[in-house]
Amino acid sequence: MIQLKVDLAVCVMIWYGALILIQTMLNCIDNSGAAIVECVQVMKMKRAAKIGDRIIVVVQKQRNFGPESGPGASVSTSAANKVRRGDIRHAVVVRTVKKLQRTDGSVVKFDDNACVLINKAGEPIGTRLNGIVGTELRKMKWSKILSLAPMHL
């Protein structure tokens, strides 16, 4: 007799289609100093987050900005000091792997899950974004993030 073991997290991932859940790792695409963050809570009493939703994250990996002292030291390393490993911050989801059906019939799917760190007032911590963000941020009133992004799709 074969016994199948079904994990609750796997069932949730199948049901929600790989949206941002608790313990999901995301890339941080701004210059705040964080490289990889982990989602610890989805705001607004939701179970999963999509593009434009606010989440609470913990910084898991810090980005290297080069040597901090010595002859090759960069003058503008203030962005590297904004967040440290283990910091708890608010973030906005800007890309998801989940396919997104738009009202005009087009389907958008990104290669990774990504976010932008914000403060409690909703302003981005970084001053520059690296990569494409979703246009759905315009409906969610995140126009400051759209203006910092090089391109939105």
DOKEPA-203378 format. One record per residue (C-alpha): chain; z, x, y; residue number from 1; residue in three letters. Coordinates in Angstrom, 2 decimals. Each point is the difference from the previous one (the first is absolute). Layout:
<recs>
<rec><unit>A</unit><z>Z</z><x>X</x><y>Y</y><pos>NUM</pos><code>ALA</code></rec>
...
</recs>
This chain:
<recs>
<rec><unit>A</unit><z>0.00</z><x>0.00</x><y>0.00</y><pos>1</pos><code>MET</code></rec>
<rec><unit>A</unit><z>-0.97</z><x>1.38</x><y>3.41</y><pos>2</pos><code>ILE</code></rec>
<rec><unit>A</unit><z>2.46</z><x>-0.50</x><y>2.82</y><pos>3</pos><code>GLN</code></rec>
<rec><unit>A</unit><z>-1.29</z><x>0.09</x><y>3.56</y><pos>4</pos><code>LEU</code></rec>
<rec><unit>A</unit><z>2.26</z><x>1.12</x><y>2.80</y><pos>5</pos><code>LYS</code></rec>
<rec><unit>A</unit><z>-0.96</z><x>-1.38</x><y>3.40</y><pos>6</pos><code>VAL</code></rec>
<rec><unit>A</unit><z>1.58</z><x>1.55</x><y>3.06</y><pos>7</pos><code>ASP</code></rec>
<rec><unit>A</unit><z>0.79</z><x>-2.29</x><y>2.95</y><pos>8</pos><code>LEU</code></rec>
<rec><unit>A</unit><z>-1.44</z><x>2.49</x><y>2.50</y><pos>9</pos><code>ALA</code></rec>
<rec><unit>A</unit><z>-3.31</z><x>0.07</x><y>-1.88</y><pos>10</pos><code>VAL</code></rec>
<rec><unit>A</unit><z>-0.17</z><x>-3.80</x><y>0.05</y><pos>11</pos><code>CYS</code></rec>
<rec><unit>A</unit><z>0.67</z><x>-0.04</x><y>3.73</y><pos>12</pos><code>VAL</code></rec>
<rec><unit>A</unit><z>-2.71</z><x>2.63</x><y>0.60</y><pos>13</pos><code>MET</code></rec>
<rec><unit>A</unit><z>-2.51</z><x>-2.08</x><y>-1.96</y><pos>14</pos><code>ILE</code></rec>
<rec><unit>A</unit><z>0.99</z><x>-3.19</x><y>1.81</y><pos>15</pos><code>TRP</code></rec>
<rec><unit>A</unit><z>-0.08</z><x>1.47</x><y>3.50</y><pos>16</pos><code>TYR</code></rec>
<rec><unit>A</unit><z>-2.93</z><x>2.31</x><y>-0.69</y><pos>17</pos><code>GLY</code></rec>
<rec><unit>A</unit><z>1.56</z><x>3.33</x><y>1.04</y><pos>18</pos><code>ALA</code></rec>
<rec><unit>A</unit><z>1.26</z><x>-0.99</x><y>3.43</y><pos>19</pos><code>LEU</code></rec>
<rec><unit>A</unit><z>2.83</z><x>1.95</x><y>1.62</y><pos>20</pos><code>ILE</code></rec>
<rec><unit>A</unit><z>3.20</z><x>-0.71</x><y>-1.94</y><pos>21</pos><code>LEU</code></rec>
<rec><unit>A</unit><z>3.40</z><x>1.68</x><y>0.02</y><pos>22</pos><code>ILE</code></rec>
<rec><unit>A</unit><z>-0.18</z><x>3.65</x><y>-1.21</y><pos>23</pos><code>GLN</code></rec>
<rec><unit>A</unit><z>-3.71</z><x>0.26</x><y>0.83</y><pos>24</pos><code>THR</code></rec>
<rec><unit>A</unit><z>-1.00</z><x>3.43</x><y>1.34</y><pos>25</pos><code>MET</code></rec>
<rec><unit>A</unit><z>-2.21</z><x>-0.01</x><y>3.12</y><pos>26</pos><code>LEU</code></rec>
<rec><unit>A</unit><z>-1.79</z><x>2.66</x><y>2.01</y><pos>27</pos><code>ASN</code></rec>
<rec><unit>A</unit><z>1.13</z><x>0.31</x><y>3.62</y><pos>28</pos><code>CYS</code></rec>
<rec><unit>A</unit><z>-3.12</z><x>0.47</x><y>2.14</y><pos>29</pos><code>ILE</code></rec>
<rec><unit>A</unit><z>1.57</z><x>0.81</x><y>3.38</y><pos>30</pos><code>ASP</code></rec>
<rec><unit>A</unit><z>1.26</z><x>3.30</x><y>1.42</y><pos>31</pos><code>ASN</code></rec>
<rec><unit>A</unit><z>3.69</z><x>-0.96</x><y>-0.09</y><pos>32</pos><code>SER</code></rec>
<rec><unit>A</unit><z>0.82</z><x>2.65</x><y>-2.61</y><pos>33</pos><code>GLY</code></rec>
<rec><unit>A</unit><z>0.10</z><x>-2.13</x><y>-3.17</y><pos>34</pos><code>ALA</code></rec>
<rec><unit>A</unit><z>-2.62</z><x>0.46</x><y>-2.73</y><pos>35</pos><code>ALA</code></rec>
<rec><unit>A</unit><z>1.14</z><x>-2.36</x><y>-2.79</y><pos>36</pos><code>ILE</code></rec>
<rec><unit>A</unit><z>2.42</z><x>-2.92</x><y>0.38</y><pos>37</pos><code>VAL</code></rec>
<rec><unit>A</unit><z>1.52</z><x>-2.48</x><y>-2.46</y><pos>38</pos><code>GLU</code></rec>
<rec><unit>A</unit><z>0.34</z><x>-3.71</x><y>0.75</y><pos>39</pos><code>CYS</code></rec>
<rec><unit>A</unit><z>3.59</z><x>-1.21</x><y>-0.34</y><pos>40</pos><code>VAL</code></rec>
<rec><unit>A</unit><z>-0.29</z><x>-3.47</x><y>1.56</y><pos>41</pos><code>GLN</code></rec>
<rec><unit>A</unit><z>-2.68</z><x>-2.46</x><y>1.08</y><pos>42</pos><code>VAL</code></rec>
<rec><unit>A</unit><z>0.88</z><x>-1.86</x><y>3.19</y><pos>43</pos><code>MET</code></rec>
<rec><unit>A</unit><z>-0.26</z><x>-3.78</x><y>0.65</y><pos>44</pos><code>LYS</code></rec>
<rec><unit>A</unit><z>1.41</z><x>-0.99</x><y>-3.42</y><pos>45</pos><code>MET</code></rec>
<rec><unit>A</unit><z>-3.24</z><x>0.82</x><y>-1.81</y><pos>46</pos><code>LYS</code></rec>
<rec><unit>A</unit><z>-0.29</z><x>1.50</x><y>-3.45</y><pos>47</pos><code>ARG</code></rec>
<rec><unit>A</unit><z>-3.11</z><x>2.06</x><y>0.70</y><pos>48</pos><code>ALA</code></rec>
<rec><unit>A</unit><z>-1.55</z><x>1.40</x><y>3.18</y><pos>49</pos><code>ALA</code></rec>
<rec><unit>A</unit><z>-3.64</z><x>-0.04</x><y>1.05</y><pos>50</pos><code>LYS</code></rec>
<rec><unit>A</unit><z>-1.86</z><x>1.55</x><y>2.95</y><pos>51</pos><code>ILE</code></rec>
<rec><unit>A</unit><z>1.90</z><x>-0.61</x><y>3.24</y><pos>52</pos><code>GLY</code></rec>
<rec><unit>A</unit><z>3.38</z><x>-0.70</x><y>-1.60</y><pos>53</pos><code>ASP</code></rec>
<rec><unit>A</unit><z>3.13</z><x>1.85</x><y>1.05</y><pos>54</pos><code>ARG</code></rec>
<rec><unit>A</unit><z>1.96</z><x>1.92</x><y>-2.65</y><pos>55</pos><code>ILE</code></rec>
<rec><unit>A</unit><z>2.99</z><x>2.35</x><y>-0.13</y><pos>56</pos><code>ILE</code></rec>
<rec><unit>A</unit><z>-0.72</z><x>3.42</x><y>-1.51</y><pos>57</pos><code>VAL</code></rec>
<rec><unit>A</unit><z>1.77</z><x>3.23</x><y>-0.95</y><pos>58</pos><code>VAL</code></rec>
<rec><unit>A</unit><z>-1.74</z><x>3.30</x><y>0.72</y><pos>59</pos><code>VAL</code></rec>
<rec><unit>A</unit><z>-0.54</z><x>1.75</x><y>-3.35</y><pos>60</pos><code>GLN</code></rec>
<rec><unit>A</unit><z>-2.16</z><x>2.96</x><y>1.04</y><pos>61</pos><code>LYS</code></rec>
<rec><unit>A</unit><z>-0.24</z><x>1.67</x><y>3.36</y><pos>62</pos><code>GLN</code></rec>
<rec><unit>A</unit><z>-3.25</z><x>1.31</x><y>1.46</y><pos>63</pos><code>ARG</code></rec>
<rec><unit>A</unit><z>-0.34</z><x>3.73</x><y>0.70</y><pos>64</pos><code>ASN</code></rec>
<rec><unit>A</unit><z>-1.18</z><x>0.80</x><y>3.53</y><pos>65</pos><code>PHE</code></rec>
<rec><unit>A</unit><z>-0.10</z><x>3.79</x><y>-0.39</y><pos>66</pos><code>GLY</code></rec>
<rec><unit>A</unit><z>2.59</z><x>2.70</x><y>0.74</y><pos>67</pos><code>PRO</code></rec>
<rec><unit>A</unit><z>2.77</z><x>-1.05</x><y>2.39</y><pos>68</pos><code>GLU</code></rec>
<rec><unit>A</unit><z>0.83</z><x>3.52</x><y>1.18</y><pos>69</pos><code>SER</code></rec>
<rec><unit>A</unit><z>-1.75</z><x>3.33</x><y>0.15</y><pos>70</pos><code>GLY</code></rec>
<rec><unit>A</unit><z>-3.34</z><x>1.16</x><y>1.34</y><pos>71</pos><code>PRO</code></rec>
<rec><unit>A</unit><z>-2.01</z><x>-2.91</x><y>-1.46</y><pos>72</pos><code>GLY</code></rec>
<rec><unit>A</unit><z>2.36</z><x>-2.69</x><y>1.28</y><pos>73</pos><code>ALA</code></rec>
<rec><unit>A</unit><z>-1.55</z><x>-3.09</x><y>1.48</y><pos>74</pos><code>SER</code></rec>
<rec><unit>A</unit><z>1.19</z><x>-1.15</x><y>3.41</y><pos>75</pos><code>VAL</code></rec>
<rec><unit>A</unit><z>-0.32</z><x>-3.72</x><y>-0.73</y><pos>76</pos><code>SER</code></rec>
<rec><unit>A</unit><z>2.25</z><x>-0.45</x><y>-3.04</y><pos>77</pos><code>THR</code></rec>
<rec><unit>A</unit><z>1.94</z><x>-2.87</x><y>1.59</y><pos>78</pos><code>SER</code></rec>
<rec><unit>A</unit><z>-1.81</z><x>-2.50</x><y>-2.22</y><pos>79</pos><code>ALA</code></rec>
<rec><unit>A</unit><z>1.33</z><x>1.79</x><y>-3.09</y><pos>80</pos><code>ALA</code></rec>
<rec><unit>A</unit><z>3.57</z><x>-0.58</x><y>1.17</y><pos>81</pos><code>ASN</code></rec>
<rec><unit>A</unit><z>-0.32</z><x>-3.79</x><y>0.34</y><pos>82</pos><code>LYS</code></rec>
<rec><unit>A</unit><z>0.79</z><x>-0.81</x><y>-3.64</y><pos>83</pos><code>VAL</code></rec>
<rec><unit>A</unit><z>1.64</z><x>1.90</x><y>-2.84</y><pos>84</pos><code>ARG</code></rec>
<rec><unit>A</unit><z>0.14</z><x>-0.46</x><y>-3.77</y><pos>85</pos><code>ARG</code></rec>
<rec><unit>A</unit><z>2.41</z><x>-2.82</x><y>-0.87</y><pos>86</pos><code>GLY</code></rec>
<rec><unit>A</unit><z>-0.32</z><x>-1.84</x><y>3.33</y><pos>87</pos><code>ASP</code></rec>
<rec><unit>A</unit><z>-0.16</z><x>-3.79</x><y>-0.15</y><pos>88</pos><code>ILE</code></rec>
<rec><unit>A</unit><z>-2.68</z><x>-1.40</x><y>2.34</y><pos>89</pos><code>ARG</code></rec>
<rec><unit>A</unit><z>-2.03</z><x>-3.12</x><y>0.67</y><pos>90</pos><code>HIS</code></rec>
<rec><unit>A</unit><z>-3.74</z><x>0.10</x><y>-0.75</y><pos>91</pos><code>ALA</code></rec>
<rec><unit>A</unit><z>-3.13</z><x>-2.14</x><y>0.15</y><pos>92</pos><code>VAL</code></rec>
<rec><unit>A</unit><z>-2.42</z><x>-0.16</x><y>-2.94</y><pos>93</pos><code>VAL</code></rec>
<rec><unit>A</unit><z>-3.51</z><x>0.93</x><y>1.17</y><pos>94</pos><code>VAL</code></rec>
<rec><unit>A</unit><z>-1.89</z><x>0.46</x><y>-3.33</y><pos>95</pos><code>ARG</code></rec>
<rec><unit>A</unit><z>0.44</z><x>-1.41</x><y>-3.51</y><pos>96</pos><code>THR</code></rec>
<rec><unit>A</unit><z>-1.77</z><x>0.53</x><y>-3.30</y><pos>97</pos><code>VAL</code></rec>
<rec><unit>A</unit><z>-0.08</z><x>-3.78</x><y>-0.53</y><pos>98</pos><code>LYS</code></rec>
<rec><unit>A</unit><z>-3.39</z><x>-1.62</x><y>0.66</y><pos>99</pos><code>LYS</code></rec>
<rec><unit>A</unit><z>0.08</z><x>-2.12</x><y>3.14</y><pos>100</pos><code>LEU</code></rec>
<rec><unit>A</unit><z>-2.35</z><x>-2.99</x><y>0.41</y><pos>101</pos><code>GLN</code></rec>
<rec><unit>A</unit><z>-0.87</z><x>-0.66</x><y>3.64</y><pos>102</pos><code>ARG</code></rec>
<rec><unit>A</unit><z>-1.13</z><x>-3.29</x><y>1.52</y><pos>103</pos><code>THR</code></rec>
<rec><unit>A</unit><z>-3.58</z><x>1.26</x><y>0.50</y><pos>104</pos><code>ASP</code></rec>
<rec><unit>A</unit><z>-0.31</z><x>0.60</x><y>-3.75</y><pos>105</pos><code>GLY</code></rec>
<rec><unit>A</unit><z>0.35</z><x>3.78</x><y>-0.01</y><pos>106</pos><code>SER</code></rec>
<rec><unit>A</unit><z>2.42</z><x>1.75</x><y>-2.34</y><pos>107</pos><code>VAL</code></rec>
<rec><unit>A</unit><z>1.91</z><x>3.12</x><y>1.10</y><pos>108</pos><code>VAL</code></rec>
<rec><unit>A</unit><z>1.82</z><x>2.39</x><y>-2.34</y><pos>109</pos><code>LYS</code></rec>
<rec><unit>A</unit><z>1.54</z><x>3.30</x><y>1.09</y><pos>110</pos><code>PHE</code></rec>
<rec><unit>A</unit><z>0.57</z><x>3.08</x><y>-2.15</y><pos>111</pos><code>ASP</code></rec>
<rec><unit>A</unit><z>3.74</z><x>0.32</x><y>0.67</y><pos>112</pos><code>ASP</code></rec>
<rec><unit>A</unit><z>3.07</z><x>-1.78</x><y>1.33</y><pos>113</pos><code>ASN</code></rec>
<rec><unit>A</unit><z>0.83</z><x>1.26</x><y>3.49</y><pos>114</pos><code>ALA</code></rec>
<rec><unit>A</unit><z>2.39</z><x>-0.81</x><y>2.82</y><pos>115</pos><code>CYS</code></rec>
<rec><unit>A</unit><z>0.92</z><x>0.98</x><y>3.57</y><pos>116</pos><code>VAL</code></rec>
<rec><unit>A</unit><z>3.63</z><x>0.65</x><y>0.97</y><pos>117</pos><code>LEU</code></rec>
<rec><unit>A</unit><z>1.34</z><x>-2.08</x><y>2.90</y><pos>118</pos><code>ILE</code></rec>
<rec><unit>A</unit><z>3.31</z><x>-0.30</x><y>1.81</y><pos>119</pos><code>ASN</code></rec>
<rec><unit>A</unit><z>2.09</z><x>-3.17</x><y>0.07</y><pos>120</pos><code>LYS</code></rec>
<rec><unit>A</unit><z>-1.81</z><x>-1.21</x><y>3.13</y><pos>121</pos><code>ALA</code></rec>
<rec><unit>A</unit><z>-3.33</z><x>0.15</x><y>-1.85</y><pos>122</pos><code>GLY</code></rec>
<rec><unit>A</unit><z>-1.51</z><x>3.04</x><y>1.74</y><pos>123</pos><code>GLU</code></rec>
<rec><unit>A</unit><z>-1.58</z><x>2.76</x><y>-2.12</y><pos>124</pos><code>PRO</code></rec>
<rec><unit>A</unit><z>2.06</z><x>3.19</x><y>-0.35</y><pos>125</pos><code>ILE</code></rec>
<rec><unit>A</unit><z>-3.06</z><x>2.25</x><y>-0.24</y><pos>126</pos><code>GLY</code></rec>
<rec><unit>A</unit><z>-2.60</z><x>0.50</x><y>2.69</y><pos>127</pos><code>THR</code></rec>
<rec><unit>A</unit><z>-3.06</z><x>0.31</x><y>-2.24</y><pos>128</pos><code>ARG</code></rec>
<rec><unit>A</unit><z>-1.28</z><x>-1.67</x><y>-3.18</y><pos>129</pos><code>LEU</code></rec>
<rec><unit>A</unit><z>-2.07</z><x>1.70</x><y>-2.69</y><pos>130</pos><code>ASN</code></rec>
<rec><unit>A</unit><z>-2.33</z><x>-2.37</x><y>-1.80</y><pos>131</pos><code>GLY</code></rec>
<rec><unit>A</unit><z>-1.34</z><x>-3.53</x><y>0.00</y><pos>132</pos><code>ILE</code></rec>
<rec><unit>A</unit><z>2.21</z><x>-3.07</x><y>0.43</y><pos>133</pos><code>VAL</code></rec>
<rec><unit>A</unit><z>-0.67</z><x>-3.65</x><y>-0.82</y><pos>134</pos><code>GLY</code></rec>
<rec><unit>A</unit><z>-1.26</z><x>-2.40</x><y>2.68</y><pos>135</pos><code>THR</code></rec>
<rec><unit>A</unit><z>2.60</z><x>-2.55</x><y>-1.14</y><pos>136</pos><code>GLU</code></rec>
<rec><unit>A</unit><z>2.48</z><x>1.80</x><y>2.24</y><pos>137</pos><code>LEU</code></rec>
<rec><unit>A</unit><z>-1.63</z><x>-1.72</x><y>2.99</y><pos>138</pos><code>ARG</code></rec>
<rec><unit>A</unit><z>1.08</z><x>-3.44</x><y>-1.27</y><pos>139</pos><code>LYS</code></rec>
<rec><unit>A</unit><z>3.53</z><x>1.30</x><y>-0.58</y><pos>140</pos><code>MET</code></rec>
<rec><unit>A</unit><z>0.29</z><x>1.26</x><y>3.63</y><pos>141</pos><code>LYS</code></rec>
<rec><unit>A</unit><z>0.04</z><x>3.74</x><y>-0.86</y><pos>142</pos><code>TRP</code></rec>
<rec><unit>A</unit><z>-2.53</z><x>0.93</x><y>2.72</y><pos>143</pos><code>SER</code></rec>
<rec><unit>A</unit><z>1.83</z><x>3.25</x><y>0.86</y><pos>144</pos><code>LYS</code></rec>
<rec><unit>A</unit><z>-0.62</z><x>1.28</x><y>-3.54</y><pos>145</pos><code>ILE</code></rec>
<rec><unit>A</unit><z>-3.66</z><x>-1.06</x><y>0.23</y><pos>146</pos><code>LEU</code></rec>
<rec><unit>A</unit><z>-0.41</z><x>1.90</x><y>3.27</y><pos>147</pos><code>SER</code></rec>
<rec><unit>A</unit><z>1.41</z><x>3.20</x><y>-1.56</y><pos>148</pos><code>LEU</code></rec>
<rec><unit>A</unit><z>-2.23</z><x>-0.21</x><y>-3.08</y><pos>149</pos><code>ALA</code></rec>
<rec><unit>A</unit><z>-3.34</z><x>1.84</x><y>0.01</y><pos>150</pos><code>PRO</code></rec>
<rec><unit>A</unit><z>-1.70</z><x>-2.91</x><y>-1.80</y><pos>151</pos><code>MET</code></rec>
<rec><unit>A</unit><z>0.89</z><x>-3.42</x><y>-1.37</y><pos>152</pos><code>HIS</code></rec>
<rec><unit>A</unit><z>-1.83</z><x>-1.71</x><y>-2.83</y><pos>153</pos><code>LEU</code></rec>
</recs>
